Every structure is written in structure tokens, then in C-alpha cells.
């Protein structure tokens, strides 16, 4: 598989204050850089899926802003849907089990799929989703993540298209939130309080 270009944000950090919240942020990726990178990813995806209808499946909740901007930048025909993972712990005798469920179910047989994730970290949940969808025999399946934390990967799951390679602490903004807040920030930032 061809190696994809990954954007690395500039090192300059800007501190901003969220009005009325008392929270301060260090901006890691500026709004302008995000817009530029989304356009670049869309251009690659348009080339790769020329002449095909692309079924874009967003993994909630982190992907919604990224997916909205990405699909608006695509020129190939697009069908959108979303899934949300639910983790359920149970016991079978003396063995503890963790089950990952996806709702709602998505019919992908024979379709070209693009899974959209906000942050690809351990890869465990997305890998499980890929395996679940591959069992339905799609025509193709690729992944795109706004943020790829490759050094934190626990499974061998390559990302086909990555927005930014970032590491370290928790991020907010551009659809990524903390306790339901800060998803609306137009940039990616770390909370510094």
C-alpha cells in the first residue's frame, strides 16, 4: 500500500482563553491549517475514488465536525452514515469479557467505504469495527483520521489518510470535546487551565 503524506503542525503555540469558562488553551493546530489539510485529504480521496460512489461512515462522537468538512470538500458522489461504539462488560463464569457493539448497524456489502474517525489512538475499537464491516464484504474499506497517534497504537491498524500526527495529552476543539464542552472551537488545542 502506498505511504500517505501526514501533516505535522507547526511548533508555535498560542494561548487562548474560552470566554466565560475560566479555561485556557494552548492552540496546537490553527483553524487555517485544519482547513488546508482537510482540502488536501479530500483531493487524495477524490483521486482514489474517481468514478465511484463513496459511502462515508463517521465514528461518533469525535468525527462529526471533521466528517462534515471533509464530505463538503469531496467531489465524488457521497452517501453518509454514522455509527457509535458501545462497550459492554460482562462475565462468563470466571472470565471477564468486553464486548464492542456498533449502533446503528450499517449495510456495507459491495460498497466502497471510508471510515472517518476524529482521533485514532490505540486502534482497538476502529480495528474491531473494520473487522466487523469487512465480514459484510464491502468492495473496499479505507480509514481516515483527523489525528493519528500512531505511537499509542496497540494493534496493527494502518490509517489510509491521516490529518495530523500528534502525540501526548488530551485535545479539544474541532469536534473533540471534554465533558461535552469545547467541541465548537475552530482549532485543536490542549487544555492548560
N, C-alpha and C positions, 0 to 999 in steps of 0.2 A: 504494500500500500504506500502511496506517495506521502511523504512527510509534509505536513501543513505548516504554514507560517503562523507564528504566535506572536502577538504584540506584547511588548513589555512596557509598562508605563514609565514615564519619566520619574526621576528620583525626587524632584521638587515637591514638597508637601505644603499645603495651605491649611491653616487652621480656620474653621468657621464655627459659628455659634447658631444653634437651632433656636429661632425666636420663641420665647415663652416656655421652652423646655428645660433650660438650665444645663443643656448638654452641649459639649464641644466635640468637634470632629476634626480629624486630620484627613484632608482630601487625598486619596491615593490615586484615583483616576478621574480627571476632569471630564465634564459633560461633553466638551468638544471632541476629546479623544475617544469617548464611547461612541458618539455618533459616527465618527470616521471609521472606527473598527467595525461597527455593525454594517456599514456600507461595503466595506472590504469583504466581510464574510458573505454577505448577500451576493456579491459579484462572483465569488467562488462557487457558491451553491447554485446560482443561476447557470453557470457554465456546466457544472456537474449534472444538472437535471434538465438541461435543454431538451425540449420536445416531450417532457413527461409532466404528469400531474404529481405534485409533491404533497404528501399527507404529513402535516406538521403536528406533532404531539408534544404539548407542553407539560412538563412535570411541575405540578403546583407545589408550593406556592411561589418559590423563588424565581420562576421563569417568566412570569406574566408580562412584565414591562419589556424585558429583552425580546420575548417572542413577538409582542405587538410591533415593536420597531423593526424587527427582522422580517416579518412577513410583509410589512408595508414596503420594504425595500426589495422584495423578490419580484421578478417579472414572470416567472413560470407560474402556471396555474397552481393554486394552493387550496387545500382543504385543511381546516384547523380543528383540533380537538385537544382536550386536556385530560390528564389522569392525576390522581393524587394517591400517594402511597399511605398505607395504614399498616402499622406494625402491631402484631398481636402476640403477646407472650402466653404460653400455655405449658402444661406439664403432661407428660405421658409416662405414667409410672414414676420412676425416679429421674427421668430425663426431662430437663427444661428445654423447651422448643421456642423458637421465634419464627413467626410466620409473617411474610410480607404480602399484603394484598393491594391491588390497584383498583380504584373505582373512578369512574365507571369503566366497564370492560370496553375495549376498543377492537373493532373488526379490522384486521390489517392484511388478511390473506390476499396475496397478489399485488399489493400496493407498495409504492416507494415511500419509505418512512424516514422522517427526520425527527429524532427525539431532541427536545430542547430543555436544557437544564440551566439553572442560574449558577450554581456552584457545584463543580464536580470535585469531591474531596476523597473519601475512602473508595468510592465507586461501587460499594456493595449493593446499594439499592438500585442504582442505574443498571448495573450488571444483571441483577435479578430481573429487572423489567425487560432488558434486551433479550434475555433467555426466554422469558415468558412470551414476548412478541414473536421471536424467531420460531417458536413452536407452531405458530399460526402460518408460517411460510410466506412472509412478505416478499415482494420482488427484490427489495433492498432495504437495508436499515443502516442509517448513519446517525452519529450523535454530534451535537453542538452544545458547548457550554460557554457561558459568558466568562466565568472564572474557572480556570483549571489549576487545581492544587495538586499537581502530579506527584510531588514528593510525599504527599499524605495518602497516596493510593494503597489500598490493602488487597486489591485484586488486579489482575492483568486486564485492564479495560482502557484501550486507547481511545482518545476523543478524536473524531474526524475533523472537527472545526473547533478551534478554541479562540475565545476573545482575548483574554489576558492571562498570563501566567503570574499568579500571585501566591504568596505564602503567608503564614503567620496568623495573626489574630482575626477575630470576627469582623466582618464587613457589613455595612449598611448602605442603603441608597440604591437607586435604580432597580427597585422591586425587591431588594433584600431588606428585611426588617429585623427589628429587635423588639420582642413583645408587641408585635403589631404596629410598631411605630417606625418612622423614618424611611419607609418604602418609597415615599414620594420625592426624596432628594434626587436631583438630576445627575449626581456624581456618585462615585464609590468612595467610601470613607471608613476610617476606623474611629470608634467612639473613644474619646480621651477623657471625658467628664472632667 
